[in-house]
Amino acid sequence: MSNTVVILNPAARSEKAKRWRARVESVARGCVICATSRAGEAEALARHAAEEGFEKIVAAGGDGTINEVVNGLAGSNAALGLLPIGTMNVFATELGLPAHDLQLCWNIIQGENTRLVDLPSANGKYFVQLAGVGLDAQVVKETSLTLKRNFGPLSYLISAAQIAARQPPRLFLESENTSIEEGSFVLVGNGRLYGGPFPFFKHAIIDDGLFDVIAFKQLGYLEIIKYLQDVVFSSEIRVPEIEYFQTRRLRVTSDSEVPVELDGELVGSCPVEFQVQERTLRVLVPAPQS
């Protein structure tokens, strides 16, 4: 498998990380394994591997690692492989990978079955699964690393409770397919899932050339949090305060500083321009069941 490189996050600092590294090394025997030591390094390693001609570039980590690796290999002919480790692996779940079985995931990487999926971007930075403008990005911004380590996904809810009493921003939306011009929180999906196993974007298909957008109209944060449950648990969104639409382009601006997150990582703030390249990213996936 000399055509394959594995980019592993994080480098072995904690005991848990050492165990993950040992597991990855045991399944990926004979492959080049590069461990990252800081944020942003996975992207540089992936770019270098693509330039060196590696055919398969494997992201061993969570959604943040996958995001970096994709930004590094975008535009090359390399295929993306996934070894889901860590807390959140929404993209791996979306693609039907057996998220907790590294050996099975490695067998898929060794196979040749690939799928071309859409590659969305925000202000030129690629993401694979989802983006958020407003509430969830604010939560990511204010959730300390310590809190994340101690409480995991729960930490976001704790932070959300802290900012829920604030006045939400005014976001202005421009797109060919929406009737809504102003909102207070916007979620953009490439696939169906958001924040774990929750199918937020009911009509999303990962290779249809479209974004799925959920825009919350002028609502306070507490109301938004209440409506989020409706979005998750109902099959269709019927409340007038939420608009669901599909589009190829979207521009979100604001008259205040509003943060933007891509795949759970903070990337900056408004204004933000979303675009999508249809079926551009090659991903190694399970072979179809005969």
Secondary structure, 3 states (H helix, E strand, C coil): CCCEEEEECCCCCCHHHHHHHHHHHHHCCCCEEEECCCCCHHHHHHHHHHHCCCCEEEEEECHHHHHHHHHHHCCCCCEEEEEECCCCCHHHHHCCCCCCCHHHHHHHHHCCCEEEEEEEEECCEECCCEEEECHHHHHHHHCCHHHHHHHCCHHHHHHHHHHCCCCCCCEEEECCCCCCCEECEEEEECCCEECCCEECCCCCCCCCCCEEEEEECCCCHHHHHHHHHHHHHCCCCCCCCEEEEEECCEEEEECCCCEEEECCEEEEECCEEEEEEEEEEEEECCCCCC
